[in-house]
């Protein structure tokens, strides 16, 4: 796997600050035991791998990653998989920083406060520019282009921006710009977002990616920290204020995914997460994970190759097979059938089981004759023989399982099913 060609000299004095402490409450129950950036995605990856791979592919090799909520899973993933990409002797680093409480005894109060509480580490790194970005979005982007645009414009802040349907823009900060891309209004998650000029159905949304001149950022963080009326958030407080008095540029998203339509996903709800994940099994998915021009890196545990066993004759015979699916190392499809699904590492699908349009996390065991449809099963769950999931949402909800508005059944980590004594006929 090769790395993209980047001019690392141009970004050597840039520090990336990755905000990875989000709780991700709308992704419950997948975030009950882990932060949103640590949620598995695409079988082999974690959500945070996309922002970090963008940094690495862009030549940004000085990273402060800020954690807070239930960070153990994220810490372990970063320690096992990411420190190896950075050479301290060359001035490279990825420093994982929980709340330091150097400034006061509070946890992070907002996105700006998270950076402010780590201002000591930022000052020690002595960057010329700082790129602040979220660690919980799925996309491919060359941040070097953002840095170049920032420097060429002479702006104090440059905001990564994406065209979105206006009907969906209330979930984001939205920008009003002039013809040159200069931002003159910033609205944080308002009910009626402003439309793009001449396009009443579209809006310009903030991607939560900001490039600051370092001295300017430090001054604004200190000013915000001293304001008792602030929520200490970039979107709610700092950006709406500085667009009135300083130069702020909107940088249009340049997708490295190499598809006709730009790809950027928040995956902040169960349905959004499910749709983005299941799309990966398509013949030509919207997100290309097989692009060696922009590789997505991660920690790969040491597992043997996936294994498919049993091929008995007959229409209803036992066959170990997977079609239109992603099957990770260590998985054993032992006489079960998998279709349009993501099968995580070390999963076992036993004889006569059927898994359809589902996302199965690491270490799950699916018993004989079980049926799983339109479901997400979290790590390590044992699904007993003859269990039926995703066929009747009301029955799933009666078991205490989460069923999303889109009808996706979610089995949380640690859930224990009652044994099913007899097979259930499936219509």
N, C-alpha and C positions, 0 to 999 in steps of 0.2 A: 504494500500500500504506500503510494508516494504522496508527498505533501505538495500543495500548490506552490507555484513560484511567487514569492513575495519579497519586497524590498524591506528586509528587517531593519535596515539602518534608519528608515523613515519613522519607524514606530518603536525604536529601542527605548526612548524616554517617555513612552506612554504606559500608564498603568490602567488595567481593566479592573473595575470593582463590580463583582457579580453578586447581586442580591438573591440569596438562596435560603432565606429563613421563613418563607411563606407557609402559612398553615394549610391553605387550600381547602377550606371548609366545604366548598361545593363539590369536592371530589370525595367526600366521605362516602363509604368507609375505607377507601383506598389510602386515605391520609390519617387514619386513626393512630397508626404506629410509625409514620414517616412523614417528613416534609414533602410538599408537592414536588420540588425538584428531584426527589429521590424515587418517585413513582416509576416503576418499569414502563418501558415503551418499546414496542416493536420486538419483543422477545428478548433481545440481547442488551438493550440500552436502558439508561435512566434518562428522564427528561432533561436533567442538567447537562448531559453529554453534548447536546446540540449547541448550547451557548459556549461551552468550553471548547468544543471542536472548532466553532467559528473563531474563537480567540486564537487557537493554535494555528489554524489555516490562514489567519490574517497576519500572522507574525507577532501577535501580542503575547509575549511570554513572561509578563510580570502581572500576576493576578492576585487580587485580594478577594476571597470568596467569603461572604458574610452569612453565617448560619444562626439559627435561633431555635425554631420549633422542632422538637423531636428529631434531633440531628444525628443520632447514632448511625442509622442506616446510610445516610448521606456521607458522614465522616468515613465510615468503613469503605464505601465505594471509592471515595476520592483517594484514600490512603493506599488501597490495593491497586487502583487503576490509573491514577493521574499523575502522581508525583514523578513517575519514571520518565515523563515527557519533558521534564525541566531540569536544566543543569545549573546548580547554584554557582559553580565556578565561573559561569558565563553571565552571571547576574540575572538568571531566570529563576522564577519561583511561582508556586501557587500556594499561598498561605491561607489556611482555613481558619477563620476568626469567629468564634462565638462572641456574644456580648462581653466586652472587656470591662465595663463599668468603671472606666478610667475617669469619666466625666462626672457621673453620679451613679446612684444605685438602681436606676431604672433599666428595664429591658428596652429593646428598640421601640420607640413610640411611633415611628413612621419611616418611610424609605430614606428621607433626608437625615433623620436622626440616626439611622443605622450607619450611614457613612460618617456622620459627625462623631459618633462614639468611637470610631476607628480612625479618627483624624491623626492620632499619633503615628499609626502604621503608614498612613498616607504621606505624612510629612517626612517620615524616615525614608520612604522610597524616592522622594524628591522628583516627581515626574514633571514634565512640561505640560502634558495633557492628561486628562482622566476620562476614560470611557466608562459610564455607569450603565449597567444593563441588568435585566431580569434573568434569573436562571431557570425559569419555568415555562418557556415558550419553545415551540418546535418550528425551526426555520433554518435556512442557510444564508449567511450574509458575510460579505467581506468588510470587516470593520475598517480596513485600511482606506477604503473609498470614502467612508464617513469622515475619517481623520483628515484625509486630503481636502475634502470639501470644506471642512471646518477651517483649516488653515488658509485655504485660498480665499475664503469669504471674509476673513477677519472677524468673524462672529465671536461673541463671548460664549455662546452655547449653540450647539447644533443638535436637532432632535430628529431621530429616525422616524419617518412618517410613512403611512400606508393608506391607500385608498380603500375604503370599506363602504358597503351599503349603509345609507343613513339610518335605516331601520335597526341596524345592529350597532351603531356608533355610540349609543348611550352607555355601553359597557366600557368605553375608553375615554381617555383625554382626547379632545379634538382641537384642531388648529384652524385659525383664519390667517391666510397669508396674502401677500401681494404677488404680482406677476413674477418677481425675482425670487420668490420663496422666503421672503422675510416674514417672520411671524409677528402679527400685531395683536392677536388675541389667543389665549389658551383657556379652554373650558374643560374642567375635570368631571367627566361622567355626568353630564347634564341630560335632562329628560328630552330636550329638543336640540340636538346637535346642529351646528350650522352646516349648510350645504356648500359643496364646492361651487364656485361661480360657473353658471351655465350648465350645471349637472345637479338638478334638485334631488336626485335619488342617491347621491354619493356624498361622503364626507372624508376629510383628511384626519386620520387617527394617529395619535402618538403610539409608537411601538414600545415605549418604555426604555428607549435607548438614547443616551445623551452623551455628547462629547463636550467637555468643559475645558477651557483653559484653566490649569491647575490653580493658579493664584486667585482667579476669580471664584472658582468653586469653594476654596477654603474660606474666603471672605464671606461668601453668601451663607455657608453652613454656620459660621460663627454668628452671623447676623440673625439667622433663623432661630438658632438655639437660644438666643437672648430674648426672643419674642414670646411672651407668655400666652398670647392669643393664637399662636401657630399650632397646627397639627403636625408640624415637622415632616411634611411630605413634599416630594418634588412636584407631584401633579396638583395637589391642592393649594400649596403655598408658594414655593419658590418660583416655579415657572410662570404662573399667572402674574406674579409681581414683576419679575425681571423683563417680561416682554414689553412692559410699559416704559422701561428706562434703558434697556441695553439691547445689543444686537443679537437676535435669536434667529437661526436659520432652520428651515425645514428641509431635511434631506430625504428625497424619495427612495423608498426601499428598492434596492437592486438585488434581485434574487439570484443566488448561486445554484439553485435547484435545476436550472436549465429546462424549464417547462414553459408552455405557453402562458399559463396563469401563475401569478406570483403565489408562493406558498408560505403562509405564516399562520400558525395555529396557537391559540391560547390553551386549549384542552383543559379548561377550568371547570367543566362539569362532566358528569359521567357520560352523558350522551355525546358531547364534543370529543371526549377522550376515546370513546368507543368507535365513533365514526372515523376519526383520524387513524386509529389503529387498524381497524378492519380494512380500510382502504389499501393498506400495504399489501394485501394478498391479491390485489387486482393484477392482471397481466401488465398493465401500464399504470401503476399507481401514481397519485399526484406527487408523492414524496419519493425521490429516488435514493434508496439506501445503498445502491451498488455503484455509485459514481466515484471512481478513484481520483477524479480531479478535485473533489471536495469531500474527503473521507470523514465519516463520523466515528470517533474513537470511543472506547469504553474499557471497562475491566472485563476480561473474558475468563471466568473460572476454568479450572482444568477439568474438562469433561471429555469422555469418549465421544465418537461420532453418534448422531442419532441412529436408531435401529428400528427396522420394520420387520416383524416376524409373523408368520402364518399366512398361507394363501390357499385355504381349502377350496374345493370346487363347490359350485352351487350358488344360487341367487342370494340366499340368506346365510351363506357359509361364513366361517370366521376368516377375516382377511385383515392384515395389518397394513393400512394404507392411509395416505394423506394426499388430498388434491387441493390445488389453489390455496396453499397454506404455507406458513413459515414454521419450520420445526427446528428448534435450537439443539445444540450439542447436549448429549446426555439423556435426551428423551428416548423412550422406548414405546413404540406403537405396537403393542402386543396383541394382535388380533382384533383391534378396534379400528374404527373408521373415522377419519378426520376430514372435514371439508370446510374451506373458507375460514380458517382459524389460525390463531397465533399460539403456538405451543412452546412454552418457555423451557429453560434448561431443566434436565433431570425430571421431567414429567413422565408419568406412565399412564397409558391408555390401554386398559385391559380388554380381554376378549369380548366381542359383540357390543362393546360400548360405542356410542355415536356422539361425536362432538361436531357441532355445526355453528358457524358464524360466532365463534366464541374466542375469548382471550384468556389463556390459562397461564398463570404465573409459575415461577420456579417451584419444583418439588411437589406439585399436586399429583395425587393418585386418583384416577377415575376408575371405579369398579366395573366389574363385568355387567353387561346389559344396561349400564347407566345411559341416560340420554341428556345431553347438555346442548341447549340452543340459546343463542343470543344472550350469553352470560359472560361475566368476568369473574374468574375464581382467583382469589389472592393466594399468596405463597403458602405452600405446605399443607393445604386443605386435603383431607381424605374424603372423597365422594363415594359412599357405599354402593355396592352392587344394587342394581335396579332403581337407583335414584333417578328422578325426573326433574330437570331444571330448565326453566325458560319456556316451557310449554303452556303453563297456566300461571300468569302473573299473580293472581289472587292466592293461589296455593303457595307460591314462593313467599309472598308477603306474610302469609299466615305462619310460615316457618320463622319469621323474624328477619328475613333477608330484605335488602334494599332493592326496590324496583324503580328504575328511573322513569321520568315522564315519557321517554321514548320506548319504554318496555324492555330495558336491559336489566337483567337480574345480576346482582353483585353479591358474591359470597366473601365475607371478610376473612382476614387471616385469623386463625384460631377457632373458626366456627366448627362445631361438631354436629354432624347429622345423626339422627336416630337411625338405626338399621332398618332397612326395608325388607320385610320377610319374603315377599313374593314379587314376581315380575309384574310390571304395569304395562298394559297394552297402550301403545301410542297411536293416536289417530293418524 
